[in-house]
């Protein structure tokens, strides 16, 4: 009887580990459609309304051609975990899974720059201003190669 209980307990631990692994990979799977195609600016709001999130969106709308030239997509996770992509609602992305994947504290605004390879290149508690954002991207080897092909 004791071995049976231990066996069930170990089974639950293994299943829990599988679930945690699957849920942390879920955010990566959700963003897979962007990999090798787009760079992502992902913002996470701490409250609604979010002044920093509004300011980040303004950065995008002020220089849309520059964002497009760098293959930048703005993904925003609201305080209630609703997700927008370039200002439009997106039901394919799960805000809570993205928060978990990137270890985002619900109590503060966070902005990430995610490269085409899927890696986090910048993590900030402030918005990513265009000048700094473009300089960071333009210094990346992949971007250097893109600029060489475009010229």
Rosetta constraint file for C-alpha pairs under 8 A:
AtomPair CA 1 CA 5 HARMONIC 6.49 0.50
AtomPair CA 2 CA 6 HARMONIC 6.26 0.50
AtomPair CA 3 CA 7 HARMONIC 5.96 0.50
AtomPair CA 4 CA 8 HARMONIC 6.24 0.50
AtomPair CA 5 CA 9 HARMONIC 6.11 0.50
AtomPair CA 6 CA 10 HARMONIC 6.08 0.50
AtomPair CA 7 CA 11 HARMONIC 6.09 0.50
AtomPair CA 8 CA 12 HARMONIC 6.24 0.50
AtomPair CA 9 CA 13 HARMONIC 6.38 0.50
AtomPair CA 10 CA 14 HARMONIC 6.19 0.50
AtomPair CA 11 CA 15 HARMONIC 6.11 0.50
AtomPair CA 12 CA 16 HARMONIC 5.96 0.50
AtomPair CA 13 CA 17 HARMONIC 6.16 0.50
AtomPair CA 14 CA 18 HARMONIC 6.24 0.50
AtomPair CA 15 CA 19 HARMONIC 6.14 0.50
AtomPair CA 16 CA 20 HARMONIC 6.18 0.50
AtomPair CA 17 CA 21 HARMONIC 6.11 0.50
AtomPair CA 18 CA 22 HARMONIC 6.05 0.50
AtomPair CA 19 CA 23 HARMONIC 6.04 0.50
AtomPair CA 20 CA 24 HARMONIC 6.13 0.50
AtomPair CA 21 CA 25 HARMONIC 6.19 0.50
AtomPair CA 22 CA 26 HARMONIC 6.07 0.50
AtomPair CA 23 CA 27 HARMONIC 7.37 0.50
AtomPair CA 23 CA 97 HARMONIC 7.00 0.50
AtomPair CA 24 CA 28 HARMONIC 7.53 0.50
AtomPair CA 24 CA 97 HARMONIC 6.98 0.50
AtomPair CA 24 CA 100 HARMONIC 6.91 0.50
AtomPair CA 24 CA 101 HARMONIC 5.41 0.50
AtomPair CA 25 CA 29 HARMONIC 6.23 0.50
AtomPair CA 25 CA 101 HARMONIC 7.57 0.50
AtomPair CA 26 CA 30 HARMONIC 6.12 0.50
AtomPair CA 26 CA 97 HARMONIC 6.84 0.50
AtomPair CA 27 CA 31 HARMONIC 6.34 0.50
AtomPair CA 27 CA 93 HARMONIC 7.81 0.50
AtomPair CA 27 CA 94 HARMONIC 7.45 0.50
AtomPair CA 27 CA 97 HARMONIC 5.48 0.50
AtomPair CA 27 CA 98 HARMONIC 5.25 0.50
AtomPair CA 27 CA 101 HARMONIC 6.06 0.50
AtomPair CA 28 CA 32 HARMONIC 6.06 0.50
AtomPair CA 28 CA 101 HARMONIC 7.76 0.50
AtomPair CA 29 CA 33 HARMONIC 7.96 0.50
AtomPair CA 30 CA 92 HARMONIC 7.10 0.50
AtomPair CA 30 CA 93 HARMONIC 5.96 0.50
AtomPair CA 30 CA 94 HARMONIC 7.90 0.50
AtomPair CA 31 CA 35 HARMONIC 6.91 0.50
AtomPair CA 31 CA 93 HARMONIC 7.87 0.50
AtomPair CA 33 CA 37 HARMONIC 7.83 0.50
AtomPair CA 34 CA 38 HARMONIC 5.21 0.50
AtomPair CA 34 CA 39 HARMONIC 7.48 0.50
AtomPair CA 34 CA 40 HARMONIC 8.00 0.50
AtomPair CA 34 CA 116 HARMONIC 7.26 0.50
AtomPair CA 35 CA 39 HARMONIC 7.89 0.50
AtomPair CA 35 CA 116 HARMONIC 5.15 0.50
AtomPair CA 35 CA 117 HARMONIC 5.84 0.50
AtomPair CA 35 CA 118 HARMONIC 5.89 0.50
AtomPair CA 36 CA 116 HARMONIC 4.52 0.50
AtomPair CA 36 CA 117 HARMONIC 5.77 0.50
AtomPair CA 36 CA 118 HARMONIC 7.87 0.50
AtomPair CA 37 CA 71 HARMONIC 7.26 0.50
AtomPair CA 37 CA 116 HARMONIC 6.14 0.50
AtomPair CA 38 CA 71 HARMONIC 4.91 0.50
AtomPair CA 38 CA 72 HARMONIC 5.79 0.50
AtomPair CA 38 CA 73 HARMONIC 6.62 0.50
AtomPair CA 38 CA 115 HARMONIC 7.45 0.50
AtomPair CA 38 CA 116 HARMONIC 5.40 0.50
AtomPair CA 39 CA 70 HARMONIC 7.45 0.50
AtomPair CA 39 CA 71 HARMONIC 5.79 0.50
AtomPair CA 39 CA 72 HARMONIC 4.80 0.50
AtomPair CA 39 CA 73 HARMONIC 6.27 0.50
AtomPair CA 39 CA 113 HARMONIC 7.23 0.50
AtomPair CA 39 CA 114 HARMONIC 5.73 0.50
AtomPair CA 39 CA 115 HARMONIC 4.81 0.50
AtomPair CA 39 CA 116 HARMONIC 4.97 0.50
AtomPair CA 40 CA 72 HARMONIC 5.58 0.50
AtomPair CA 40 CA 73 HARMONIC 4.95 0.50
AtomPair CA 40 CA 74 HARMONIC 5.95 0.50
AtomPair CA 40 CA 75 HARMONIC 6.93 0.50
AtomPair CA 40 CA 112 HARMONIC 7.69 0.50
AtomPair CA 40 CA 113 HARMONIC 5.68 0.50
AtomPair CA 40 CA 114 HARMONIC 4.93 0.50
AtomPair CA 40 CA 115 HARMONIC 6.57 0.50
AtomPair CA 40 CA 116 HARMONIC 7.74 0.50
AtomPair CA 41 CA 72 HARMONIC 6.96 0.50
AtomPair CA 41 CA 73 HARMONIC 6.17 0.50
AtomPair CA 41 CA 74 HARMONIC 4.87 0.50
AtomPair CA 41 CA 75 HARMONIC 6.13 0.50
AtomPair CA 41 CA 111 HARMONIC 6.82 0.50
AtomPair CA 41 CA 112 HARMONIC 5.54 0.50
AtomPair CA 41 CA 113 HARMONIC 4.68 0.50
AtomPair CA 41 CA 114 HARMONIC 6.37 0.50
AtomPair CA 42 CA 74 HARMONIC 5.96 0.50
AtomPair CA 42 CA 75 HARMONIC 4.67 0.50
AtomPair CA 42 CA 76 HARMONIC 5.67 0.50
AtomPair CA 42 CA 77 HARMONIC 7.53 0.50
AtomPair CA 42 CA 111 HARMONIC 5.65 0.50
AtomPair CA 42 CA 112 HARMONIC 5.08 0.50
AtomPair CA 42 CA 113 HARMONIC 6.51 0.50
AtomPair CA 42 CA 114 HARMONIC 7.56 0.50
AtomPair CA 43 CA 53 HARMONIC 6.67 0.50
AtomPair CA 43 CA 74 HARMONIC 7.75 0.50
AtomPair CA 43 CA 75 HARMONIC 6.36 0.50
AtomPair CA 43 CA 76 HARMONIC 4.78 0.50
AtomPair CA 43 CA 77 HARMONIC 6.06 0.50
AtomPair CA 43 CA 109 HARMONIC 7.32 0.50
AtomPair CA 43 CA 110 HARMONIC 5.71 0.50
AtomPair CA 43 CA 111 HARMONIC 4.34 0.50
AtomPair CA 43 CA 112 HARMONIC 6.35 0.50
AtomPair CA 44 CA 53 HARMONIC 7.62 0.50
AtomPair CA 44 CA 76 HARMONIC 6.05 0.50
AtomPair CA 44 CA 77 HARMONIC 4.77 0.50
AtomPair CA 44 CA 78 HARMONIC 6.16 0.50
AtomPair CA 44 CA 79 HARMONIC 7.22 0.50
AtomPair CA 44 CA 99 HARMONIC 7.67 0.50
AtomPair CA 44 CA 104 HARMONIC 7.60 0.50
AtomPair CA 44 CA 109 HARMONIC 5.57 0.50
AtomPair CA 44 CA 110 HARMONIC 5.21 0.50
AtomPair CA 44 CA 111 HARMONIC 6.40 0.50
AtomPair CA 45 CA 50 HARMONIC 5.88 0.50
AtomPair CA 45 CA 52 HARMONIC 7.72 0.50
AtomPair CA 45 CA 53 HARMONIC 6.46 0.50
AtomPair CA 45 CA 76 HARMONIC 7.70 0.50
AtomPair CA 45 CA 77 HARMONIC 6.24 0.50
AtomPair CA 45 CA 78 HARMONIC 5.04 0.50
AtomPair CA 45 CA 79 HARMONIC 5.01 0.50
AtomPair CA 45 CA 106 HARMONIC 7.66 0.50
AtomPair CA 45 CA 108 HARMONIC 6.94 0.50
AtomPair CA 45 CA 109 HARMONIC 4.94 0.50
AtomPair CA 45 CA 110 HARMONIC 7.01 0.50
AtomPair CA 46 CA 50 HARMONIC 7.04 0.50
AtomPair CA 46 CA 78 HARMONIC 7.59 0.50
AtomPair CA 46 CA 79 HARMONIC 5.37 0.50
AtomPair CA 46 CA 106 HARMONIC 5.52 0.50
AtomPair CA 46 CA 107 HARMONIC 5.07 0.50
AtomPair CA 46 CA 108 HARMONIC 4.68 0.50
AtomPair CA 46 CA 109 HARMONIC 5.06 0.50
AtomPair CA 47 CA 78 HARMONIC 7.61 0.50
AtomPair CA 47 CA 79 HARMONIC 5.13 0.50
AtomPair CA 47 CA 107 HARMONIC 7.75 0.50
AtomPair CA 48 CA 78 HARMONIC 7.22 0.50
AtomPair CA 48 CA 79 HARMONIC 5.97 0.50
AtomPair CA 50 CA 54 HARMONIC 6.32 0.50
AtomPair CA 51 CA 55 HARMONIC 6.14 0.50
AtomPair CA 52 CA 56 HARMONIC 6.11 0.50
AtomPair CA 52 CA 109 HARMONIC 7.14 0.50
AtomPair CA 52 CA 126 HARMONIC 7.10 0.50
AtomPair CA 52 CA 127 HARMONIC 6.19 0.50
AtomPair CA 53 CA 57 HARMONIC 6.25 0.50
AtomPair CA 53 CA 76 HARMONIC 7.43 0.50
AtomPair CA 53 CA 109 HARMONIC 7.99 0.50
AtomPair CA 53 CA 127 HARMONIC 7.50 0.50
AtomPair CA 54 CA 58 HARMONIC 6.25 0.50
AtomPair CA 55 CA 59 HARMONIC 6.42 0.50
AtomPair CA 55 CA 127 HARMONIC 7.11 0.50
AtomPair CA 56 CA 60 HARMONIC 6.69 0.50
AtomPair CA 56 CA 127 HARMONIC 5.56 0.50
AtomPair CA 56 CA 128 HARMONIC 6.82 0.50
AtomPair CA 56 CA 129 HARMONIC 7.44 0.50
AtomPair CA 57 CA 61 HARMONIC 6.33 0.50
AtomPair CA 57 CA 74 HARMONIC 7.63 0.50
AtomPair CA 57 CA 87 HARMONIC 7.82 0.50
AtomPair CA 58 CA 62 HARMONIC 5.97 0.50
AtomPair CA 59 CA 63 HARMONIC 6.86 0.50
AtomPair CA 59 CA 129 HARMONIC 6.51 0.50
AtomPair CA 59 CA 130 HARMONIC 6.15 0.50
AtomPair CA 60 CA 64 HARMONIC 5.67 0.50
AtomPair CA 60 CA 67 HARMONIC 6.59 0.50
AtomPair CA 60 CA 74 HARMONIC 7.72 0.50
AtomPair CA 60 CA 130 HARMONIC 7.84 0.50
AtomPair CA 63 CA 67 HARMONIC 6.49 0.50
AtomPair CA 64 CA 68 HARMONIC 6.08 0.50
AtomPair CA 65 CA 69 HARMONIC 5.97 0.50
AtomPair CA 66 CA 70 HARMONIC 6.37 0.50
AtomPair CA 67 CA 71 HARMONIC 6.23 0.50
AtomPair CA 67 CA 72 HARMONIC 5.10 0.50
AtomPair CA 67 CA 73 HARMONIC 7.62 0.50
AtomPair CA 68 CA 72 HARMONIC 5.87 0.50
AtomPair CA 70 CA 137 HARMONIC 7.68 0.50
AtomPair CA 70 CA 143 HARMONIC 7.68 0.50
AtomPair CA 73 CA 85 HARMONIC 7.06 0.50
AtomPair CA 73 CA 86 HARMONIC 6.25 0.50
AtomPair CA 74 CA 85 HARMONIC 5.73 0.50
AtomPair CA 74 CA 86 HARMONIC 5.01 0.50
AtomPair CA 74 CA 87 HARMONIC 7.73 0.50
AtomPair CA 75 CA 83 HARMONIC 6.96 0.50
AtomPair CA 75 CA 84 HARMONIC 5.70 0.50
AtomPair CA 75 CA 85 HARMONIC 4.51 0.50
AtomPair CA 75 CA 86 HARMONIC 6.28 0.50
AtomPair CA 75 CA 87 HARMONIC 7.93 0.50
AtomPair CA 76 CA 83 HARMONIC 5.55 0.50
AtomPair CA 76 CA 84 HARMONIC 5.22 0.50
AtomPair CA 76 CA 85 HARMONIC 6.49 0.50
AtomPair CA 76 CA 87 HARMONIC 7.94 0.50
AtomPair CA 77 CA 81 HARMONIC 5.36 0.50
AtomPair CA 77 CA 82 HARMONIC 5.74 0.50
AtomPair CA 77 CA 83 HARMONIC 4.63 0.50
AtomPair CA 77 CA 84 HARMONIC 6.75 0.50
AtomPair CA 77 CA 95 HARMONIC 5.52 0.50
AtomPair CA 78 CA 82 HARMONIC 5.29 0.50
AtomPair CA 78 CA 83 HARMONIC 6.29 0.50
AtomPair CA 78 CA 95 HARMONIC 7.66 0.50
AtomPair CA 79 CA 106 HARMONIC 7.51 0.50
AtomPair CA 81 CA 94 HARMONIC 7.19 0.50
AtomPair CA 81 CA 95 HARMONIC 4.33 0.50
AtomPair CA 81 CA 96 HARMONIC 5.80 0.50
AtomPair CA 82 CA 89 HARMONIC 7.73 0.50
AtomPair CA 82 CA 94 HARMONIC 7.44 0.50
AtomPair CA 82 CA 95 HARMONIC 5.94 0.50
AtomPair CA 83 CA 89 HARMONIC 6.03 0.50
AtomPair CA 83 CA 90 HARMONIC 5.69 0.50
AtomPair CA 83 CA 91 HARMONIC 7.21 0.50
AtomPair CA 83 CA 93 HARMONIC 6.44 0.50
AtomPair CA 83 CA 94 HARMONIC 7.00 0.50
AtomPair CA 83 CA 95 HARMONIC 5.92 0.50
AtomPair CA 84 CA 88 HARMONIC 4.95 0.50
AtomPair CA 84 CA 89 HARMONIC 4.29 0.50
AtomPair CA 84 CA 90 HARMONIC 5.25 0.50
AtomPair CA 85 CA 89 HARMONIC 6.38 0.50
AtomPair CA 85 CA 90 HARMONIC 6.21 0.50
AtomPair CA 93 CA 98 HARMONIC 7.97 0.50
AtomPair CA 94 CA 98 HARMONIC 6.40 0.50
AtomPair CA 95 CA 99 HARMONIC 6.19 0.50
AtomPair CA 96 CA 100 HARMONIC 6.18 0.50
AtomPair CA 97 CA 101 HARMONIC 6.00 0.50
AtomPair CA 98 CA 102 HARMONIC 6.20 0.50
AtomPair CA 99 CA 103 HARMONIC 5.79 0.50
AtomPair CA 99 CA 104 HARMONIC 4.88 0.50
AtomPair CA 99 CA 105 HARMONIC 7.66 0.50
AtomPair CA 99 CA 106 HARMONIC 7.99 0.50
AtomPair CA 100 CA 104 HARMONIC 6.49 0.50
AtomPair CA 104 CA 110 HARMONIC 7.15 0.50
AtomPair CA 108 CA 125 HARMONIC 7.36 0.50
AtomPair CA 109 CA 125 HARMONIC 5.75 0.50
AtomPair CA 109 CA 126 HARMONIC 7.03 0.50
AtomPair CA 110 CA 123 HARMONIC 7.10 0.50
AtomPair CA 110 CA 124 HARMONIC 5.70 0.50
AtomPair CA 110 CA 125 HARMONIC 4.66 0.50
AtomPair CA 110 CA 126 HARMONIC 6.56 0.50
AtomPair CA 110 CA 127 HARMONIC 7.73 0.50
AtomPair CA 111 CA 122 HARMONIC 7.95 0.50
AtomPair CA 111 CA 123 HARMONIC 5.88 0.50
AtomPair CA 111 CA 124 HARMONIC 5.21 0.50
AtomPair CA 111 CA 125 HARMONIC 6.30 0.50
AtomPair CA 111 CA 126 HARMONIC 6.59 0.50
AtomPair CA 111 CA 127 HARMONIC 6.06 0.50
AtomPair CA 111 CA 128 HARMONIC 6.83 0.50
AtomPair CA 112 CA 120 HARMONIC 6.66 0.50
AtomPair CA 112 CA 121 HARMONIC 7.41 0.50
AtomPair CA 112 CA 122 HARMONIC 5.50 0.50
AtomPair CA 112 CA 123 HARMONIC 4.64 0.50
AtomPair CA 112 CA 124 HARMONIC 6.43 0.50
AtomPair CA 113 CA 120 HARMONIC 5.89 0.50
AtomPair CA 113 CA 121 HARMONIC 5.45 0.50
AtomPair CA 113 CA 122 HARMONIC 4.97 0.50
AtomPair CA 113 CA 123 HARMONIC 6.68 0.50
AtomPair CA 114 CA 118 HARMONIC 5.78 0.50
AtomPair CA 114 CA 119 HARMONIC 5.45 0.50
AtomPair CA 114 CA 120 HARMONIC 4.44 0.50
AtomPair CA 114 CA 121 HARMONIC 5.60 0.50
AtomPair CA 114 CA 122 HARMONIC 7.25 0.50
AtomPair CA 115 CA 119 HARMONIC 5.50 0.50
AtomPair CA 115 CA 120 HARMONIC 6.40 0.50
AtomPair CA 115 CA 121 HARMONIC 6.29 0.50
AtomPair CA 124 CA 128 HARMONIC 7.45 0.50
AtomPair CA 128 CA 132 HARMONIC 6.86 0.50
AtomPair CA 128 CA 133 HARMONIC 5.83 0.50
AtomPair CA 129 CA 133 HARMONIC 5.85 0.50
AtomPair CA 130 CA 134 HARMONIC 5.77 0.50
AtomPair CA 131 CA 135 HARMONIC 6.14 0.50
AtomPair CA 132 CA 136 HARMONIC 6.08 0.50
AtomPair CA 133 CA 137 HARMONIC 6.25 0.50
AtomPair CA 134 CA 138 HARMONIC 5.82 0.50
AtomPair CA 135 CA 139 HARMONIC 6.20 0.50
AtomPair CA 136 CA 140 HARMONIC 6.83 0.50
AtomPair CA 137 CA 143 HARMONIC 6.49 0.50
AtomPair CA 138 CA 143 HARMONIC 5.56 0.50
AtomPair CA 138 CA 144 HARMONIC 6.37 0.50
AtomPair CA 139 CA 143 HARMONIC 6.99 0.50
AtomPair CA 139 CA 144 HARMONIC 6.75 0.50
AtomPair CA 140 CA 144 HARMONIC 6.22 0.50
AtomPair CA 141 CA 145 HARMONIC 6.24 0.50
AtomPair CA 142 CA 146 HARMONIC 6.28 0.50
AtomPair CA 143 CA 147 HARMONIC 6.11 0.50
AtomPair CA 144 CA 148 HARMONIC 6.23 0.50
AtomPair CA 145 CA 149 HARMONIC 6.32 0.50
AtomPair CA 146 CA 150 HARMONIC 6.19 0.50
AtomPair CA 147 CA 151 HARMONIC 6.27 0.50
